Amino acid sequence: MSRDFDPVPGQWYEDLDDEEVFKVVSVDPDDMLVRIQWLDGEFEDLDLEAWNELDLEQAEEPEGWVDEEEDLDDEDEDLDEEDWDEEDEDEDDWDEDDEDYDDEDDEYRDRE
């Protein structure tokens, strides 16, 4: 028995035929495509016809699910002042070396 569900971004579904769970990532009504992400992290694009052929049931987010894109965003926010200070120090060291550079001794300039 087929169950008709509209694809909703962020919603989890179970493909009852394959007994696999996936999440709808996005829906593009112009191209009539549904982008899904399987539990193993793989993405797949389905046209709406293929979507409507699936025997689906709504599902809960799997326990322990980790969204890699969200984790990357969180890591960027977790940078603290110490991380920035180290980067600034590296840039300062490079600037000091650059000040010692003498343009008149540049061998490439002589090749012009």
Phi and psi in radians as a Rosetta constraint file:
Dihedral C 1 N 2 CA 2 C 2 CIRCULARHARMONIC -1.514 0.35
Dihedral N 2 CA 2 C 2 N 3 CIRCULARHARMONIC 2.386 0.35
Dihedral C 2 N 3 CA 3 C 3 CIRCULARHARMONIC -1.936 0.35
Dihedral N 3 CA 3 C 3 N 4 CIRCULARHARMONIC 2.254 0.35
Dihedral C 3 N 4 CA 4 C 4 CIRCULARHARMONIC -1.676 0.35
Dihedral N 4 CA 4 C 4 N 5 CIRCULARHARMONIC 2.034 0.35
Dihedral C 4 N 5 CA 5 C 5 CIRCULARHARMONIC -2.166 0.35
Dihedral N 5 CA 5 C 5 N 6 CIRCULARHARMONIC 2.361 0.35
Dihedral C 5 N 6 CA 6 C 6 CIRCULARHARMONIC -1.279 0.35
Dihedral N 6 CA 6 C 6 N 7 CIRCULARHARMONIC 2.453 0.35
Dihedral C 6 N 7 CA 7 C 7 CIRCULARHARMONIC -1.223 0.35
Dihedral N 7 CA 7 C 7 N 8 CIRCULARHARMONIC 2.201 0.35
Dihedral C 7 N 8 CA 8 C 8 CIRCULARHARMONIC -2.107 0.35
Dihedral N 8 CA 8 C 8 N 9 CIRCULARHARMONIC 2.080 0.35
Dihedral C 8 N 9 CA 9 C 9 CIRCULARHARMONIC -0.975 0.35
Dihedral N 9 CA 9 C 9 N 10 CIRCULARHARMONIC 2.325 0.35
Dihedral C 9 N 10 CA 10 C 10 CIRCULARHARMONIC 1.588 0.35
Dihedral N 10 CA 10 C 10 N 11 CIRCULARHARMONIC -0.230 0.35
Dihedral C 10 N 11 CA 11 C 11 CIRCULARHARMONIC -1.486 0.35
Dihedral N 11 CA 11 C 11 N 12 CIRCULARHARMONIC 2.469 0.35
Dihedral C 11 N 12 CA 12 C 12 CIRCULARHARMONIC -1.684 0.35
Dihedral N 12 CA 12 C 12 N 13 CIRCULARHARMONIC 2.511 0.35
Dihedral C 12 N 13 CA 13 C 13 CIRCULARHARMONIC -2.378 0.35
Dihedral N 13 CA 13 C 13 N 14 CIRCULARHARMONIC 2.718 0.35
Dihedral C 13 N 14 CA 14 C 14 CIRCULARHARMONIC -1.984 0.35
Dihedral N 14 CA 14 C 14 N 15 CIRCULARHARMONIC 2.218 0.35
Dihedral C 14 N 15 CA 15 C 15 CIRCULARHARMONIC -1.402 0.35
Dihedral N 15 CA 15 C 15 N 16 CIRCULARHARMONIC 1.869 0.35
Dihedral C 15 N 16 CA 16 C 16 CIRCULARHARMONIC -1.189 0.35
Dihedral N 16 CA 16 C 16 N 17 CIRCULARHARMONIC -0.484 0.35
Dihedral C 16 N 17 CA 17 C 17 CIRCULARHARMONIC -1.201 0.35
Dihedral N 17 CA 17 C 17 N 18 CIRCULARHARMONIC -0.760 0.35
Dihedral C 17 N 18 CA 18 C 18 CIRCULARHARMONIC -1.697 0.35
Dihedral N 18 CA 18 C 18 N 19 CIRCULARHARMONIC -0.119 0.35
Dihedral C 18 N 19 CA 19 C 19 CIRCULARHARMONIC 0.936 0.35
Dihedral N 19 CA 19 C 19 N 20 CIRCULARHARMONIC 0.771 0.35
Dihedral C 19 N 20 CA 20 C 20 CIRCULARHARMONIC -2.138 0.35
Dihedral N 20 CA 20 C 20 N 21 CIRCULARHARMONIC 2.547 0.35
Dihedral C 20 N 21 CA 21 C 21 CIRCULARHARMONIC -1.822 0.35
Dihedral N 21 CA 21 C 21 N 22 CIRCULARHARMONIC 2.488 0.35
Dihedral C 21 N 22 CA 22 C 22 CIRCULARHARMONIC -2.589 0.35
Dihedral N 22 CA 22 C 22 N 23 CIRCULARHARMONIC 2.877 0.35
Dihedral C 22 N 23 CA 23 C 23 CIRCULARHARMONIC -2.044 0.35
Dihedral N 23 CA 23 C 23 N 24 CIRCULARHARMONIC 2.426 0.35
Dihedral C 23 N 24 CA 24 C 24 CIRCULARHARMONIC -1.385 0.35
Dihedral N 24 CA 24 C 24 N 25 CIRCULARHARMONIC 2.148 0.35
Dihedral C 24 N 25 CA 25 C 25 CIRCULARHARMONIC -1.573 0.35
Dihedral N 25 CA 25 C 25 N 26 CIRCULARHARMONIC -0.796 0.35
Dihedral C 25 N 26 CA 26 C 26 CIRCULARHARMONIC -2.746 0.35
Dihedral N 26 CA 26 C 26 N 27 CIRCULARHARMONIC 2.809 0.35
Dihedral C 26 N 27 CA 27 C 27 CIRCULARHARMONIC -2.258 0.35
Dihedral N 27 CA 27 C 27 N 28 CIRCULARHARMONIC 2.219 0.35
Dihedral C 27 N 28 CA 28 C 28 CIRCULARHARMONIC -1.946 0.35
Dihedral N 28 CA 28 C 28 N 29 CIRCULARHARMONIC 1.722 0.35
Dihedral C 28 N 29 CA 29 C 29 CIRCULARHARMONIC -1.186 0.35
Dihedral N 29 CA 29 C 29 N 30 CIRCULARHARMONIC -0.475 0.35
Dihedral C 29 N 30 CA 30 C 30 CIRCULARHARMONIC -1.155 0.35
Dihedral N 30 CA 30 C 30 N 31 CIRCULARHARMONIC -0.808 0.35
Dihedral C 30 N 31 CA 31 C 31 CIRCULARHARMONIC -1.597 0.35
Dihedral N 31 CA 31 C 31 N 32 CIRCULARHARMONIC -0.062 0.35
Dihedral C 31 N 32 CA 32 C 32 CIRCULARHARMONIC 0.973 0.35
Dihedral N 32 CA 32 C 32 N 33 CIRCULARHARMONIC 0.840 0.35
Dihedral C 32 N 33 CA 33 C 33 CIRCULARHARMONIC -2.112 0.35
Dihedral N 33 CA 33 C 33 N 34 CIRCULARHARMONIC 2.508 0.35
Dihedral C 33 N 34 CA 34 C 34 CIRCULARHARMONIC -2.055 0.35
Dihedral N 34 CA 34 C 34 N 35 CIRCULARHARMONIC 2.111 0.35
Dihedral C 34 N 35 CA 35 C 35 CIRCULARHARMONIC -1.681 0.35
Dihedral N 35 CA 35 C 35 N 36 CIRCULARHARMONIC 2.188 0.35
Dihedral C 35 N 36 CA 36 C 36 CIRCULARHARMONIC -2.110 0.35
Dihedral N 36 CA 36 C 36 N 37 CIRCULARHARMONIC 2.786 0.35
Dihedral C 36 N 37 CA 37 C 37 CIRCULARHARMONIC -2.215 0.35
Dihedral N 37 CA 37 C 37 N 38 CIRCULARHARMONIC 2.169 0.35
Dihedral C 37 N 38 CA 38 C 38 CIRCULARHARMONIC -1.388 0.35
Dihedral N 38 CA 38 C 38 N 39 CIRCULARHARMONIC 2.898 0.35
Dihedral C 38 N 39 CA 39 C 39 CIRCULARHARMONIC -1.030 0.35
Dihedral N 39 CA 39 C 39 N 40 CIRCULARHARMONIC -0.519 0.35
Dihedral C 39 N 40 CA 40 C 40 CIRCULARHARMONIC -1.377 0.35
Dihedral N 40 CA 40 C 40 N 41 CIRCULARHARMONIC 0.024 0.35
Dihedral C 40 N 41 CA 41 C 41 CIRCULARHARMONIC 1.665 0.35
Dihedral N 41 CA 41 C 41 N 42 CIRCULARHARMONIC -0.170 0.35
Dihedral C 41 N 42 CA 42 C 42 CIRCULARHARMONIC -1.267 0.35
Dihedral N 42 CA 42 C 42 N 43 CIRCULARHARMONIC 2.517 0.35
Dihedral C 42 N 43 CA 43 C 43 CIRCULARHARMONIC -1.818 0.35
Dihedral N 43 CA 43 C 43 N 44 CIRCULARHARMONIC 2.649 0.35
Dihedral C 43 N 44 CA 44 C 44 CIRCULARHARMONIC -2.556 0.35
Dihedral N 44 CA 44 C 44 N 45 CIRCULARHARMONIC 2.465 0.35
Dihedral C 44 N 45 CA 45 C 45 CIRCULARHARMONIC -1.822 0.35
Dihedral N 45 CA 45 C 45 N 46 CIRCULARHARMONIC 2.241 0.35
Dihedral C 45 N 46 CA 46 C 46 CIRCULARHARMONIC -2.040 0.35
Dihedral N 46 CA 46 C 46 N 47 CIRCULARHARMONIC 2.421 0.35
Dihedral C 46 N 47 CA 47 C 47 CIRCULARHARMONIC -1.373 0.35
Dihedral N 47 CA 47 C 47 N 48 CIRCULARHARMONIC 2.843 0.35
Dihedral C 47 N 48 CA 48 C 48 CIRCULARHARMONIC -1.077 0.35
Dihedral N 48 CA 48 C 48 N 49 CIRCULARHARMONIC -0.535 0.35
Dihedral C 48 N 49 CA 49 C 49 CIRCULARHARMONIC -1.109 0.35
Dihedral N 49 CA 49 C 49 N 50 CIRCULARHARMONIC -0.778 0.35
Dihedral C 49 N 50 CA 50 C 50 CIRCULARHARMONIC -1.142 0.35
Dihedral N 50 CA 50 C 50 N 51 CIRCULARHARMONIC -0.674 0.35
Dihedral C 50 N 51 CA 51 C 51 CIRCULARHARMONIC -1.026 0.35
Dihedral N 51 CA 51 C 51 N 52 CIRCULARHARMONIC -0.801 0.35
Dihedral C 51 N 52 CA 52 C 52 CIRCULARHARMONIC -1.188 0.35
Dihedral N 52 CA 52 C 52 N 53 CIRCULARHARMONIC -0.342 0.35
Dihedral C 52 N 53 CA 53 C 53 CIRCULARHARMONIC -1.402 0.35
Dihedral N 53 CA 53 C 53 N 54 CIRCULARHARMONIC -0.313 0.35
Dihedral C 53 N 54 CA 54 C 54 CIRCULARHARMONIC -1.249 0.35
Dihedral N 54 CA 54 C 54 N 55 CIRCULARHARMONIC 2.489 0.35
Dihedral C 54 N 55 CA 55 C 55 CIRCULARHARMONIC -1.656 0.35
Dihedral N 55 CA 55 C 55 N 56 CIRCULARHARMONIC 1.767 0.35
Dihedral C 55 N 56 CA 56 C 56 CIRCULARHARMONIC -2.004 0.35
Dihedral N 56 CA 56 C 56 N 57 CIRCULARHARMONIC 2.750 0.35
Dihedral C 56 N 57 CA 57 C 57 CIRCULARHARMONIC -2.436 0.35
Dihedral N 57 CA 57 C 57 N 58 CIRCULARHARMONIC 2.443 0.35
Dihedral C 57 N 58 CA 58 C 58 CIRCULARHARMONIC -1.149 0.35
Dihedral N 58 CA 58 C 58 N 59 CIRCULARHARMONIC 2.540 0.35
Dihedral C 58 N 59 CA 59 C 59 CIRCULARHARMONIC -2.334 0.35
Dihedral N 59 CA 59 C 59 N 60 CIRCULARHARMONIC 2.854 0.35
Dihedral C 59 N 60 CA 60 C 60 CIRCULARHARMONIC -1.510 0.35
Dihedral N 60 CA 60 C 60 N 61 CIRCULARHARMONIC 2.716 0.35
Dihedral C 60 N 61 CA 61 C 61 CIRCULARHARMONIC -1.030 0.35
Dihedral N 61 CA 61 C 61 N 62 CIRCULARHARMONIC 2.269 0.35
Dihedral C 61 N 62 CA 62 C 62 CIRCULARHARMONIC -1.072 0.35
Dihedral N 62 CA 62 C 62 N 63 CIRCULARHARMONIC 2.521 0.35
Dihedral C 62 N 63 CA 63 C 63 CIRCULARHARMONIC -1.102 0.35
Dihedral N 63 CA 63 C 63 N 64 CIRCULARHARMONIC 2.336 0.35
Dihedral C 63 N 64 CA 64 C 64 CIRCULARHARMONIC 1.442 0.35
Dihedral N 64 CA 64 C 64 N 65 CIRCULARHARMONIC 0.085 0.35
Dihedral C 64 N 65 CA 65 C 65 CIRCULARHARMONIC -1.117 0.35
Dihedral N 65 CA 65 C 65 N 66 CIRCULARHARMONIC 2.318 0.35
Dihedral C 65 N 66 CA 66 C 66 CIRCULARHARMONIC -2.132 0.35
Dihedral N 66 CA 66 C 66 N 67 CIRCULARHARMONIC 2.089 0.35
Dihedral C 66 N 67 CA 67 C 67 CIRCULARHARMONIC -1.542 0.35
Dihedral N 67 CA 67 C 67 N 68 CIRCULARHARMONIC 1.927 0.35
Dihedral C 67 N 68 CA 68 C 68 CIRCULARHARMONIC -1.063 0.35
Dihedral N 68 CA 68 C 68 N 69 CIRCULARHARMONIC -0.646 0.35
Dihedral C 68 N 69 CA 69 C 69 CIRCULARHARMONIC -1.127 0.35
Dihedral N 69 CA 69 C 69 N 70 CIRCULARHARMONIC -0.735 0.35
Dihedral C 69 N 70 CA 70 C 70 CIRCULARHARMONIC -1.150 0.35
Dihedral N 70 CA 70 C 70 N 71 CIRCULARHARMONIC -0.667 0.35
Dihedral C 70 N 71 CA 71 C 71 CIRCULARHARMONIC -1.099 0.35
Dihedral N 71 CA 71 C 71 N 72 CIRCULARHARMONIC -0.694 0.35
Dihedral C 71 N 72 CA 72 C 72 CIRCULARHARMONIC -1.095 0.35
Dihedral N 72 CA 72 C 72 N 73 CIRCULARHARMONIC -0.714 0.35
Dihedral C 72 N 73 CA 73 C 73 CIRCULARHARMONIC -1.110 0.35
Dihedral N 73 CA 73 C 73 N 74 CIRCULARHARMONIC -0.738 0.35
Dihedral C 73 N 74 CA 74 C 74 CIRCULARHARMONIC -1.112 0.35
Dihedral N 74 CA 74 C 74 N 75 CIRCULARHARMONIC -0.696 0.35
Dihedral C 74 N 75 CA 75 C 75 CIRCULARHARMONIC -1.100 0.35
Dihedral N 75 CA 75 C 75 N 76 CIRCULARHARMONIC -0.679 0.35
Dihedral C 75 N 76 CA 76 C 76 CIRCULARHARMONIC -1.081 0.35
Dihedral N 76 CA 76 C 76 N 77 CIRCULARHARMONIC -0.689 0.35
Dihedral C 76 N 77 CA 77 C 77 CIRCULARHARMONIC -1.263 0.35
Dihedral N 77 CA 77 C 77 N 78 CIRCULARHARMONIC -0.398 0.35
Dihedral C 77 N 78 CA 78 C 78 CIRCULARHARMONIC -1.411 0.35
Dihedral N 78 CA 78 C 78 N 79 CIRCULARHARMONIC -0.109 0.35
Dihedral C 78 N 79 CA 79 C 79 CIRCULARHARMONIC -1.081 0.35
Dihedral N 79 CA 79 C 79 N 80 CIRCULARHARMONIC 2.236 0.35
Dihedral C 79 N 80 CA 80 C 80 CIRCULARHARMONIC -1.854 0.35
Dihedral N 80 CA 80 C 80 N 81 CIRCULARHARMONIC -3.136 0.35
Dihedral C 80 N 81 CA 81 C 81 CIRCULARHARMONIC -1.075 0.35
Dihedral N 81 CA 81 C 81 N 82 CIRCULARHARMONIC -0.587 0.35
Dihedral C 81 N 82 CA 82 C 82 CIRCULARHARMONIC -1.052 0.35
Dihedral N 82 CA 82 C 82 N 83 CIRCULARHARMONIC -0.730 0.35
Dihedral C 82 N 83 CA 83 C 83 CIRCULARHARMONIC -1.073 0.35
Dihedral N 83 CA 83 C 83 N 84 CIRCULARHARMONIC -0.732 0.35
Dihedral C 83 N 84 CA 84 C 84 CIRCULARHARMONIC -1.213 0.35
Dihedral N 84 CA 84 C 84 N 85 CIRCULARHARMONIC -0.657 0.35
Dihedral C 84 N 85 CA 85 C 85 CIRCULARHARMONIC -1.084 0.35
Dihedral N 85 CA 85 C 85 N 86 CIRCULARHARMONIC -0.729 0.35
Dihedral C 85 N 86 CA 86 C 86 CIRCULARHARMONIC -1.076 0.35
Dihedral N 86 CA 86 C 86 N 87 CIRCULARHARMONIC -0.738 0.35
Dihedral C 86 N 87 CA 87 C 87 CIRCULARHARMONIC -1.141 0.35
Dihedral N 87 CA 87 C 87 N 88 CIRCULARHARMONIC -0.716 0.35
Dihedral C 87 N 88 CA 88 C 88 CIRCULARHARMONIC -1.103 0.35
Dihedral N 88 CA 88 C 88 N 89 CIRCULARHARMONIC -0.702 0.35
Dihedral C 88 N 89 CA 89 C 89 CIRCULARHARMONIC -1.081 0.35
Dihedral N 89 CA 89 C 89 N 90 CIRCULARHARMONIC -0.744 0.35
Dihedral C 89 N 90 CA 90 C 90 CIRCULARHARMONIC -1.063 0.35
Dihedral N 90 CA 90 C 90 N 91 CIRCULARHARMONIC -0.735 0.35
Dihedral C 90 N 91 CA 91 C 91 CIRCULARHARMONIC -1.157 0.35
Dihedral N 91 CA 91 C 91 N 92 CIRCULARHARMONIC -0.669 0.35
Dihedral C 91 N 92 CA 92 C 92 CIRCULARHARMONIC -1.111 0.35
Dihedral N 92 CA 92 C 92 N 93 CIRCULARHARMONIC -0.727 0.35
Dihedral C 92 N 93 CA 93 C 93 CIRCULARHARMONIC -1.043 0.35
Dihedral N 93 CA 93 C 93 N 94 CIRCULARHARMONIC -0.735 0.35
Dihedral C 93 N 94 CA 94 C 94 CIRCULARHARMONIC -1.131 0.35
Dihedral N 94 CA 94 C 94 N 95 CIRCULARHARMONIC -0.723 0.35
Dihedral C 94 N 95 CA 95 C 95 CIRCULARHARMONIC -1.086 0.35
Dihedral N 95 CA 95 C 95 N 96 CIRCULARHARMONIC -0.690 0.35
Dihedral C 95 N 96 CA 96 C 96 CIRCULARHARMONIC -1.096 0.35
Dihedral N 96 CA 96 C 96 N 97 CIRCULARHARMONIC -0.756 0.35
Dihedral C 96 N 97 CA 97 C 97 CIRCULARHARMONIC -1.086 0.35
Dihedral N 97 CA 97 C 97 N 98 CIRCULARHARMONIC -0.661 0.35
Dihedral C 97 N 98 CA 98 C 98 CIRCULARHARMONIC -1.152 0.35
Dihedral N 98 CA 98 C 98 N 99 CIRCULARHARMONIC -0.585 0.35
Dihedral C 98 N 99 CA 99 C 99 CIRCULARHARMONIC -1.161 0.35
Dihedral N 99 CA 99 C 99 N 100 CIRCULARHARMONIC -0.497 0.35
Dihedral C 99 N 100 CA 100 C 100 CIRCULARHARMONIC -1.362 0.35
Dihedral N 100 CA 100 C 100 N 101 CIRCULARHARMONIC -0.152 0.35
Dihedral C 100 N 101 CA 101 C 101 CIRCULARHARMONIC -1.279 0.35
Dihedral N 101 CA 101 C 101 N 102 CIRCULARHARMONIC 2.322 0.35
Dihedral C 101 N 102 CA 102 C 102 CIRCULARHARMONIC -1.893 0.35
Dihedral N 102 CA 102 C 102 N 103 CIRCULARHARMONIC 1.995 0.35
Dihedral C 102 N 103 CA 103 C 103 CIRCULARHARMONIC -1.069 0.35
Dihedral N 103 CA 103 C 103 N 104 CIRCULARHARMONIC -0.533 0.35
Dihedral C 103 N 104 CA 104 C 104 CIRCULARHARMONIC -1.188 0.35
Dihedral N 104 CA 104 C 104 N 105 CIRCULARHARMONIC -0.432 0.35
Dihedral C 104 N 105 CA 105 C 105 CIRCULARHARMONIC -1.595 0.35
Dihedral N 105 CA 105 C 105 N 106 CIRCULARHARMONIC 0.158 0.35
Dihedral C 105 N 106 CA 106 C 106 CIRCULARHARMONIC -1.249 0.35
Dihedral N 106 CA 106 C 106 N 107 CIRCULARHARMONIC 2.010 0.35
Dihedral C 106 N 107 CA 107 C 107 CIRCULARHARMONIC -1.225 0.35
Dihedral N 107 CA 107 C 107 N 108 CIRCULARHARMONIC -0.439 0.35
Dihedral C 107 N 108 CA 108 C 108 CIRCULARHARMONIC -1.214 0.35
Dihedral N 108 CA 108 C 108 N 109 CIRCULARHARMONIC -0.541 0.35
Dihedral C 108 N 109 CA 109 C 109 CIRCULARHARMONIC -1.095 0.35
Dihedral N 109 CA 109 C 109 N 110 CIRCULARHARMONIC -0.604 0.35
Dihedral C 109 N 110 CA 110 C 110 CIRCULARHARMONIC -1.200 0.35
Dihedral N 110 CA 110 C 110 N 111 CIRCULARHARMONIC -0.339 0.35
Dihedral C 110 N 111 CA 111 C 111 CIRCULARHARMONIC -1.431 0.35
Dihedral N 111 CA 111 C 111 N 112 CIRCULARHARMONIC -0.199 0.35
